[in-house]
Amino acid sequence: MSDLHALTLAEQAAAIRGRTVSPTELVDHHLRRIEELDGVLGAYRTVDAPGARRAARAAEARLAAAGDGPGLPPLLGVPLSVKDTWPVGGLPFTAGSAAFDDRTAPQDAAVVGALRAAGGVLLGTTTAAEFGCSAYTETVHATARSPYDPGRGAGGSSGGAAASVSAGLAAGALGSDGGGSVRIPAAACGVVGLKPSRGRVTTAPGTDAFGLATAGPLARTVLDAALLLDVMAGSVPGDGSTLPASPAGHFRSCVEREPGPLRIGVLPRTDGWHPEAALASRRTADLLADLGHRVEEAPPFDPAEYVPDFTVLWSMLAAAVPVPPEREDRLLPLTRWLRARGNEHSAGRLAAAMASLTATARTICHRYDRFDAVLSPTTDQPPLPVGSLADPDDPERTYARMLAVTPRTPVANLTGRPSISLPLHWTPDGLPIGVMLTARLHQEGLLLSLGAQLERARPWHHHAARQAAVLERATGQNTARPERGTR
C-alpha cells in the first residue's frame, strides 16, 4: 500500500489488529516518508530507525503470540513521534538547544513510557523551539515548516511534532503546551492539538513549578487525539497537581457520543484578527448554532490582564534551565534575553507574580464560567512566513510579536483549563486556520465530544490532497507514488 501514512492513528491500529498490515511494514513506510520529506519540513531532530524497527518486530511477535485473543495494547505497532523537550531513553535530548547537543536522555519521561506500554513505536524526536520558549520553531538544528506551505513556519514550540503528524511522518505525536505550544502548531499545520487540564498528565521526571505546562497530543482526528490522551493520562508520586484516573477508554467513548446542547461563548473580534481568522470564528459559531447549541457573544478578553505577570514566570522558567556558563553563548537571542530578565527578578517578585496570576485566573474563570466552552481563533494570523517573528537583533520585539499573534492561548495554561485547536477553516490559498475551544476544568471529554461533532459536520481530511501537491512541488517527487524497497 502506497498510502499507509494517510490512515488515521485509529485506522492504523485497527489494520494491525486485523492483520492487514504488519507493524514492520507500517514503520518502514513511515521511515521512508521521513527520508523523502523531512529535508523540506524539518520535523525531526533525531530519527531512531534501528529502535523503531526493533519495536516493530517486538509488536509483531506480540501479535503472533496473542492469536485471536483479547488484551492487545491499544496502540500496538502504531508509529509515533515525541517532541524533543521530553526525554526518550538513549536518544539525544537537546530541548531544541545547541547548549545540549551532546546530551543523551538516561530514561524515558513517564508519559513516553506510557506510549511504549500502549504498544506505540517511537520513530524519533521532533524539532522543538529552544526550551519550548517560542511560538515558532526555528533552531540551530532545523526549522519546522507547515506542510501546507513550507515557506511558512509550523508554529511553536511543538512545531516539529505538528508537522510530523500533518505530513504523515507519524500517526500521532506527543507535544507539550505551556503557553499554547501544542495548539499554535496544530493551527499552523492543520491538525488537532489538545492541551489537557492541569494534572491530567504527569510531567515526570521533570517538574513544572508554576503549573503552566503539560503534555498534549497532536493528531489528525479528534478520535486519534482521544486515543492518545487515554494512554497519556495519569500521575506519579510527587506530581504537584493530579486528577483521579479516568476509566480505560473514557476519552474515546466521549468521541462516540453527542455532546448535547451546550452554551457556547464567542469572543468578540479585535483589531488584531486577520480577516480569515475572524471568518473562521464566525463560521464555526454559525455551525455550532446549526448543530443546536446556544451561541452567545462572550465578554471581551484583554491580554493586558495577564501579560506582565506571565512574562515574569515565562522568563524565570527559561532562567531555571541549568545551562553551563561556558555554553550560554550557544543559546538563541530570545532565550538569552528571557534568561537575563528572569535572573533579574527576586523571589519576592516571583511570589507576587504568582499570587497576581492566581487572582487573574480566578477572575477569568468566573467571567466565562456560564459557558460550557469559549470559542475564538487559535491564533490571530494564518501560518506566518519563516523568520517573520524572530528578530535576532531585538529579542524583546520578538517576544512582543509572539504575544501579539497568540494572545489567548496562554490563558488556558494560567487557569489550568483544557483547550483544543481544530482545523475547521482554510484560506482561499490553502492555509489552515485553527479554531480554539476552551472548557471548564477537567472537561476534556466535553471538548472531545464537541470537537468530534464539528469534525463530522465539517470534515477536514480532504485537504490532505492539496498538501500532497504542495509537498510534491517542494520535493520534486510524487509523494504518493508506489513504494520502493525498504532501506
Secondary structure, DSSP 8 states (H G I E B T S, - for coil): ---GGGS-HHHHHHHHHTTSS-HHHHHHHHHHHHHHHHHHH--EEEE-HHHHHHHHHHHHHHHHHHTT-S---TTTT-EEEEETTS--TTSB--TT-GGGTT-B-SS--HHHHHHHHTT-EEEEEE---GGG--SS-B-SS-B-EETTEEEEE--SSSHHHHHHHHTTS-SEEEEEESSSTTHHHHHHHTSEEEE--TTSB--TTS--TTS--EEEEEESSHHHHHHHHHHH-B--TT-SS------TTHHHHHHTS---S-EEEE----TTS-HHHHHHHHHHHHHHHHTT-EEEE-----GGGTHHHHHHHHHHHHHTS---GGGGGGS-HHHHHHHHHHHH--HHHHHHHHHHHHHHHHHHHHHHTTSSEEEEESSSSSS-BTTSS--TT-HHHHHHHHHHHSSSHHHHHHHT--EEEEEEEE-TTS-EEEEEEEESTT-HHHHHHHHHHHHHHS--TTHHHHHHHHHHHHHTS-TTS------
